Amino acid sequence: QVRVVESGGGLVQAGGSLRLSCVASGSIFSSVIMGWYRQAPGNERELVARITSGGSTNYADSVKGRFTISRGNAKNSVYLQMNSLKPEDTADYYCNVIDYYGSPGYWGQGTQVTVSS
């Protein structure tokens, strides 16, 4: 069984910063892709950023230049540094860990981010 745990969400004013953390543990040897998704009320879950085991990254257009995804030193860990936050970034943020290509991966329970104007 694989457990994915996110942390670091909270309430922040517009223009502020937050850093989200995600760690996967349990029956997972390695992760080929780790990603962050978000879902705002009434919206579908969308990709925010993801990073491969080789370090390649891609971002949603709405967060380019403001958010940075990085792998942690701990195995199967990933961070999302969010700067210049906007009210439209308000959502539940979820971590997805893929252990092999073609797998749907594993999801955490999410961490809430609220950006006040």
C-alpha positions as CSV (number, residue, x, y, z in Angstrom):
1,Q,0.0,0.0,0.0
2,V,1.2,3.5,-0.9
3,R,0.5,6.5,1.3
4,V,0.8,10.1,-0.1
5,V,0.7,13.0,2.3
6,E,0.6,16.6,1.4
7,S,1.3,19.6,3.8
8,G,2.0,23.3,3.7
9,G,-1.4,24.7,2.7
10,G,-3.0,27.6,4.5
11,L,-4.4,31.1,4.2
12,V,-2.2,33.8,2.7
13,Q,-2.8,37.3,1.3
14,A,-2.5,38.0,-2.4
15,G,1.2,38.5,-3.4
16,G,2.3,36.1,-0.6
17,S,4.1,32.7,-0.8
18,L,3.5,29.2,0.3
19,R,5.5,26.0,0.0
20,L,3.7,22.7,-0.4
21,S,5.4,19.4,0.5
22,C,4.5,15.9,-0.6
23,V,5.9,12.6,0.5
24,A,5.0,9.1,-0.7
25,S,5.8,6.1,1.5
26,G,4.9,2.4,1.7
27,S,5.1,-0.1,-1.2
28,I,6.6,2.3,-3.7
29,F,10.2,1.9,-4.9
30,S,10.6,4.9,-7.0
31,S,8.5,7.5,-8.8
32,V,8.9,8.4,-12.4
33,I,6.6,11.4,-12.2
34,M,5.4,13.5,-9.3
35,G,2.9,16.2,-9.8
36,W,0.7,18.8,-8.2
37,Y,-2.9,19.3,-9.2
38,R,-5.5,21.6,-7.9
39,Q,-9.3,21.7,-7.8
40,A,-11.3,24.8,-7.0
41,P,-15.0,24.5,-6.0
42,G,-17.1,23.8,-9.1
43,N,-14.1,23.2,-11.3
44,E,-12.4,20.1,-12.5
45,R,-9.0,19.0,-11.2
46,E,-6.2,20.5,-13.2
47,L,-2.5,20.0,-13.5
48,V,-0.4,22.7,-11.9
49,A,3.1,21.3,-12.3
50,R,4.9,18.0,-12.6
51,I,8.5,16.7,-12.6
52,T,10.0,13.5,-13.9
53,S,12.7,11.4,-12.3
54,G,15.1,13.0,-14.7
55,G,14.2,16.5,-13.6
56,S,12.1,17.6,-16.6
57,T,9.3,19.9,-15.6
58,N,6.1,21.3,-17.0
59,Y,3.7,23.9,-15.7
60,A,0.2,25.2,-16.3
61,D,0.4,28.5,-18.2
62,S,-1.4,30.2,-15.3
63,V,1.4,29.5,-12.9
64,K,4.5,29.8,-15.1
65,G,7.0,32.2,-13.6
66,R,5.3,32.1,-10.2
67,F,5.4,28.4,-9.1
68,T,8.4,26.1,-9.0
69,I,8.3,22.3,-8.6
70,S,11.3,20.4,-7.3
71,R,12.2,17.0,-6.0
72,G,13.2,16.7,-2.4
73,N,16.3,15.0,-1.1
74,A,14.2,12.4,0.5
75,K,13.1,9.6,-1.8
76,N,9.7,10.1,-3.4
77,S,9.2,13.7,-2.1
78,V,8.3,16.8,-4.0
79,Y,7.8,20.5,-3.3
80,L,5.8,23.2,-4.8
81,Q,7.1,26.7,-4.1
82,M,4.3,29.2,-4.8
83,N,5.1,32.9,-5.1
84,S,3.0,35.9,-6.1
85,L,-0.1,34.1,-5.2
86,K,-3.4,35.3,-6.6
87,P,-7.0,34.8,-5.3
88,E,-7.6,32.6,-8.3
89,D,-4.9,30.2,-7.0
90,T,-7.4,29.3,-4.2
91,A,-8.1,25.5,-4.4
92,D,-7.4,22.2,-2.8
93,Y,-4.0,21.0,-4.0
94,Y,-3.3,17.3,-4.5
95,C,-0.1,15.4,-5.0
96,N,0.1,12.6,-7.6
97,V,2.8,10.0,-7.6
98,I,3.3,7.8,-10.6
99,D,5.6,4.8,-10.0
100,Y,5.7,3.6,-13.6
101,Y,4.5,5.0,-17.0
102,G,1.0,4.0,-17.7
103,S,0.0,3.8,-14.1
104,P,-2.7,6.2,-12.8
105,G,-0.5,6.7,-9.8
106,Y,-1.5,7.5,-6.2
107,W,-3.2,10.5,-4.8
108,G,-3.0,12.3,-1.5
109,Q,-5.9,13.7,0.5
110,G,-5.1,17.3,-0.5
111,T,-4.1,20.4,1.2
112,Q,-6.1,23.6,1.1
113,V,-4.7,26.9,-0.2
114,T,-6.7,30.1,0.3
115,V,-5.5,33.4,-1.1
116,S,-7.3,36.5,0.1
117,S,-7.5,39.6,-1.9
